[in-house]
Amino acid sequence: MSFDELLKELQGQRTIEEDSSHISLDELFNESFMVKHSNFKSFGEFLEKGNFQVKTREDINNIPDELFDRHVARETGFANWKSMLNTATMDYASK
């Protein structure tokens, strides 16, 4: 991280585009996204259906890929988690 980036972060001036990891899961997978791509109104409902206990992105990263990919493929219009995440990120960035 450069000095300028560090200074921006310390001053709270980093933008979402510079650090998308600070977007909450509820913001990224908002109601309109979930309704459009699944039969759920919220990301929480989607996770509940799969019996996943998720509070952070780290929790998602700890779910075995194969298990989460199957849940995504079964419950959404996406083939896997990566495509769902990429689409949500692009949708969010375009707003």
N, C-alpha and C positions, 0 to 999 in steps of 0.2 A: 504494500500500500504506500502510495506516495505521500509526501508531507501534505500536499494540498487536499488529497482525499481524506487523510486523517483529520485535518483541520475542519473540513466540511462535516465529517461525521461528529466530531466533538461539538460543533456548533449546531448540530441537528439540521443541516442543510442538504443532506444527501437526498436525492429524489428516488422515487420508486423505480424508475428506469435504471438508476445506478445500483440499487440494491433491492431486488424484488423479493428477497427472502423475508423482508419485514412486512409483507402483505399478509393479513390474517387469512386463514383458510376460509372463513365465512365471507370475507370480501372477494376472494378469488373465485370461490365456488358459490356465488350469490344465488338467490332464489331464481332469477330469470335464467341463469346458466343451467341450473339443476333441472328446472321444469322443461327447458328446451332439449336437454340431452338425456333425461332419465324420467322415471316416474316418481321422483322425490322432489319435495319443495326445498330441502336443505341438504347440505353436505353431511350434517349430523345424522339425519334420517338414513342417508345412503350408507354411512359407516355402521349405524346400528343394525341395519339389515344384514350386514356381513359379520356382526358380532365383534367389531373392531373397537378397541378403546383408544381413541386418539385425541390428544389435546394439542400437540405440536407437530410440526413437520418432521421432527426427529422421530416421533412415534410412528409416522407413516413410513419413514425410511427403515424402521425396524421390522415392519411387516414383510414376510418373505415375498419376493417379487411375483413368483408364480401364483401364490394365493391371492394377492391383491389384483393381479392382472385378470385372473378368472372372475373375481367379483365385479371388476369394472366391465369386462366383456359381457357378463350375464345381466348386469343391471343398468347399463348405459348403452349409448350408440357407439362407444369407442372400443377398439380392439384390445387396448391395454392402458395401464396407468400413465405411461409416458405421453401417449397421444392425448389423453384427457387433460393432463397437466399443461401440456404445450398449448392446447386450444384455449384453456381457461386463461393462461398467461397472456396469450395474444389478444383475446377478447378484452381483458382488463387493461392492457396497455393501449388499446385503441380508443378507450373512453377518456 
